[in-house]
Amino acid sequence: MKLIKLKDAFKIRKGKKVEPVKVPGENTVRYIQIEDLRDNHNPKFCQMQEGYIYAKKDNIIIAWDGANAGTVSYGIEGVIGSTLAVLETDLEEIYTPYIGKFLQSKFQYLRNTSTGATIPHISRKALENLEIPLPEVEKQKLISKTLDQAQELIDKRKSQIEALDQLTQSVFLEMFGDQAAEKVPLSKICDINPTKNEIRDINDDLEVSFVPMSKVSEKGDIDLTETRKVKEVNKGFTYFKENDVLFAKITPCMENGKGAIARNLRNGIGFGSTEFHVLRPKENISSEWLFYLTSLPEFRTAAEMSMTGSAGQKRVPKQFFDQYKTTIPTIDDQKSFIQIIYHIQKQKEVFKQSLLKLQDMQQSIFQRAFKGELFTEKEEVSAL
């Protein structure tokens, strides 16, 4: 399999500043921005003008500047903005989706070779000198098809996991969404941000869990691999203990749904980001019920409306939990809910493990494909 440098096959043209229009009309064309490279479902438009750079469907588009520099897409058509560049070729021996996937696999290389201290910019030299493994076109198509099939399986598994998350919310609303029931402030059934006084006599050398914001996901997962000694975190971090509920209070983490039940903590104690509110359920209130209440879109929307502070630094105040009212669930209903959630989570874990295996398989295919190790026999290619 031969190798070619990207500069020997592609011409790179950087986009220009574009004036968008609010409503598409007779003479408007698609206006492609960085966000379109990841999500192609919210198209924008502009008037076609001389000097604009137009990407065709058989071109490759790459994010050139900014936080998403190195992101690659293809198969979309329109005028590109100033933070994008288009890669064009007229070589018949090149199949665009194959090259696009190869460049997507080189995202980390493109980031590592980028320039700019604070805002990354793709290095033209690094991109142009990138060596592309180039089998015959039919094999490029076969490799691309195989990678697409792997991605379809991954997308399907992600959809199944998302469906289980939605099922959980539906079950919660079905069991606890009685609008006619008596309501009380949430702060009446859980303690908000308990103080560290209860551990003031603890050994300073005791190992405890440490949870920065990055270790909590939007799906309730929490990474507890990091530990620290109490004396290292007792000041300047948020304290919590086993079975407390963590709720991200700062934008955009709050709106994105970050939160988790603090469970399996080292020595039953944790410290973490000051951007967490800690909710400790009182007697007859379960951590599961409290967590899923705070995960509901309706709850997050209400919390968002209560935020204070300037743009980019808005936070949910502690007083929100005094203002938000909820019904008091019965112990039996909570037990039933926990049983249902247990089975849903068990199935979700099966899907998550399957997803990890599929992602590993996809990476293996990527590596083998671009090393020339896939479909090496002509008979195998023709059979497929």
Secondary structure, DSSP 8 states (H G I E B T S, - for coil): -EEEEGGGT-EEEE-----EESS--TTEEEEE-GGGGT--SS-EEEE--TT--EE-TTSEEEE-BSTTTT-EEES--EEE-TTEEEEE---TT--HHHHHHHHHHTHHHHHHT-B-SSS-B--HHHHHT-EEEE--HHHHHHHHHHHHHHHHHHHHHHHHHHHHHHHHHHHHHHHH--TTS-EEEGGGTEEES--GGGGTTS-TT-EEEEE-GGGB-TTS-B----EEEHHHHSSSSEEEETT-EEEE-BTTHHHHT-EEE--S-GGGEEEE-TTEEEEEE-TT--HHHHHHHHHSHHHHHHHHHT-BSSTTS-B--TTHHHH-EEE---HHHHHHHHHHHHHHHHHHHHHHHHHHHHHHHHHHHHHHHTTT-SS-SHHHHHH-
